[in-house]
Amino acid sequence: VCLTCCSRESMVRINQICHKNGIKFFTGDVFGYHGYMFADLGDHEFVEEKPKVAKVSSGLEDGPEAKRARLDPAETTMVKK
């Protein structure tokens, strides 16, 4: 449901109905140079792509550089949130 140009009371009431029924709700309005947008998407899952951390072989290097995690931009992993 997308809602614009309504009173705050109407927005809250319609959002509560949508939330109870698992319906996604968007509302917003613009006032000159200022505006707002609100989205109630309920509970949802998404996947984020992150670079894979390369393993460091122990004992070959020493010092602070050896302890830093190395990111391999060629390989990524998908993390579900």
N, C-alpha and C positions, 0 to 999 in steps of 0.2 A: 504494500500500500504506500503510495506517495501522496503527501499532503502539503499544501501551501496555503497561505493567506487565511489562516484560521486562528481562532482564539486559543490561548494556552489551555483552557479547560477542555476544549474540543480535542486538541492534540493529545492531552494526557489520557482522556477517556478512550479515544480510538486506539492509542498505543497499548493501553491495558487490554483491550479486546483482542488486538493482534497478538500480543505477547502470550495471552492465555491459550490461543489457538495455534501457536507456532507459525504465525505469519510474519514475514519480515516487514519492517516499518521504517519509512524515511519521511522526514519533514524538514522544511526550511523556508526561509523568506529573506528578502533583501530590503534594506531601508537606505536608499541613497548609496553611499560608498560602503556601508556596513551590512553584514548579513550573517546568517547562521545556518547550520545544517546539523541534523541529529539522525542517527541510524540505530535502530534496535534490531539486531540480527539474531537475537536469541543465542542459544548455544550452537556453535558450529566448529568444525575442524578445518584446518588448513595445513598445507605443507610448505615448509621453508627450505630453500636450497642454501646449503652452507659449504664452504670450501673444506676439503678433507685435510686433516692435519697429518703431515708426513712424519713417520717414525724416525726418531734419532737413534742411531746405533751408539750404545754406551761404550765408553772407554776410548773411543777414537779421538774425541775432541774434549777440551776442557775449557772452563771459563764461562762467562755469562752468555756468550753467543751460543754455546752448546745447549744451554738450558731453555732457550727460547723455542716456542713451538714454531714449526715451519709449516706454512700453508702451501699446498700444491694447487695452484689455480686451474690446472688441467683436470683435476678430479674433484667432484662434488658429491655430497651426500644429501638425501632428502630427509628432513626432520618433521615428523607429524606433531602438530600442536593442537 
